[in-house]
Amino acid sequence: MNVSRAYSAVAPTVEGDVLVVLAGTTQPLTGRRVARLARRGSVAAVAKALDRLVSQGLVLRQEAPPASLYTLNHRHIAAPTVETLALIRTELLDRLRHAFSSWSIPPVHASLFGSTARADGDLDSDIDMFVVRPAGVDAEDATWGEQLQDISDAVLAWTGNHAGVIDFAEQDLGRMRDQDPPVLGALRRDAIDLAGIPLDELLGRTR
Amino acid sequence: MSRRATKDHRSRLCDAADARKRLADAEKYLEVAELVASEDSLESHNVATGLAVLAGIAAADAACCKALGESSRGPDHRDAAAFLRRITPGGEAAANNFERLAGLKDKAHYSFLNVSGQDRTGAIRRTSQLVDFAREVLQR
C-alpha cells in the first residue's frame, strides 16, 4: 500500500485522488480547488479526470460561469465504494486501535509515526509504530513478544507493508527525554496516538 | 501560500499546512481551558469557557482547511458552522456541536455574568469532540 495515497491500491489514477477529495465534502468545488486539495495531479490532469468522471455519472457538474462546480454524485451506485476508499486511512487507524485494545498485556503507550503518520511515504514505506512496554514486563516476555508479532503480521496482511515496531521500555523513557534522540523529534512532530497514555502526556510536554 | 480571501470575503483560502497549525492551536487552547476549568472559582467558568470557544473555532478552521480548502473568516459563527456542515462524513454533528459552543461565546468573552458550571463542563466536552473531529479529518 502506498502510505501517502492508500486508496491508490484500488484507484491508482488521478481519478482516485479527485474522488477522495469530492467524497470529503458536500460543497461544490471548482476544478482548480479540487486540484489544490488532491494529493497529486496538475490542474489540467484533474480537469480531464473530472470530465471522465462526469461522463460516468459518478461526479455531477453544475455551471457557474465562468467556472464549473463539481460534487460527488452520492446517489451513484459506486458512491459508497468511493466513500469507503476516502476513509481507508481511518480504517487502518481503527484496526490498529482495536488490535492494541485487545492485548492481554496493554502497552503503556502506542502510536503511529513516520511516513505513514505524515502520509508522505510510498509503496515501500514501513508502517512505523512506537510501543512502550510496561515496567515489569521483560523484553523477552513470551506474551509480549507474541503481541508484537501478531500486530506486525496483521499490518502486513492489511496493507502489504512491513511494520517497523520500536519496542521501548517504560523505565527508559526518562533517559530518552534527557538524550533527546532524533526519533523523539519525529514522534513529537508526527505521532498519532493509538493506545494507552497520549504521547504528549507521556513525554511531559506538548508537541 | 498567501492568506487570500475568497470572492465573498466571508472565507479565506487555506491548505493542509494551515490545517495542522490551527489544530495545534486548538489542542493548546483546549489544554489550557481544561487546566483553568480545574480551578474552583467563578472566574474560571468564563475563562475556561472562553478558551474552549477559541479551541472550537481553531478546530473548525483546521477541519475546514483540510477538507474544503477554505475556512470562515467572519465574526458570524453561523458561517463557520455552515462550512463544517459541508464536511463528510461527520460534519453535521460537528456543526451542531460548534453552534452550541459558539452560543456561549459572548457570555464567556464579554459578559458581566458568569457562565454556569454546567455550561462550562458542556463547553469543554463539546470542544473535545470538535478537536477529535478535526484530528480525524486531518488523519484521513
Interface residues (C-beta under 8 A of the other chain):
Chain A: A23 G24 T25 T26 Q27 L29 R33 R36 L37 E83 A86 L87 R89 T90 L93 I192 T206 R207
Chain B: D15 A24 E27 K28 E31 A67 L68 G69 F83 R85 R86 I87 T88 P89 G91 E136 V137 Q139 R140
